[in-house]
């Protein structure tokens, strides 16, 4: 995998992890390797989608251990198996 691709993946991972210093660093590095803003924004969107999907599944888990008494905001269009 080339360095630019690694940085674009790292951008998505940084968004998913809510790591501001990581995101700043990896955006800077992606730009240094020649990434355009469209590619950077696409990586951010993938990270947001993964994070939303993970939160959907976690909310389902929370609800299951609380006997289904908890409701959450609509997350019906999430990734990671959200439906």
N, C-alpha and C positions, 0 to 999 in steps of 0.2 A: 504494500500500500504506500503510495507516495505521501510526502509530507503535507501537501495541501489537503488531501482527502482525510488524513489523520486529524488535521485541525478542524475541518468541517464536522467530523464525527465528535470531536471534543467540544465543539460549540453546542451541539445538541445535548451531549451528556452534561455539560455545565448548566444548561437551562433546566434539565430534569433534576439536577442536584441542588438547584437554587444557590449556586456558588457564584457570587458576583465577581470576586477576584479571578476565578477561573475563566468566566465568560469574557472579562476584559482582556485577559492574557491571550486566550485562544482566538478572539476576534482580531486582535492586533497581529498575531502570528499568521492567521489565515490571509489577512490583507498583505502581509509581507511576502507570502507565497503566491500572491496574485489572485486571490479570490475576489470576485465581484460582489457587490451588495446583494444581488439577487440570490446568489449561492449562500451567502451568510444568512440572509433572512429565511431561506428555505430550511437551513439547518436549525435555526431558532424554532421555526414552526414544527419541525419533527420533534424536537425536544419537548415543546409544549404539548404536543399530541401524546407522547409517551407518558409525560407527567400526569396528564388528565386521565389517561387510561389506568395508570397505576392507582391514582386517587379513587377512581370509580371502584376498582376491585377492593381497595382498602376500606372504602365506605361500606361496601357490601359485607365485608368481614366484620366491621364494627357493628353493623346492624344485626348480624347473625349472632354475635356473642351477647348482644343486649336484647335479644328476643324480638328483633324486628321493630322495636319501638322508636328507632331513630330514622328521620328522613333527611335527605340531603338535596341540594340544588340539582336541577336537571343536568345530568352528565351522560345523556343518552348517545352522544356522538363521539364518545371517547375511543381512544385506541386501546391496544393491549387487551383485546377481548371484550371491551365495553360494547354494548349493543343498544 
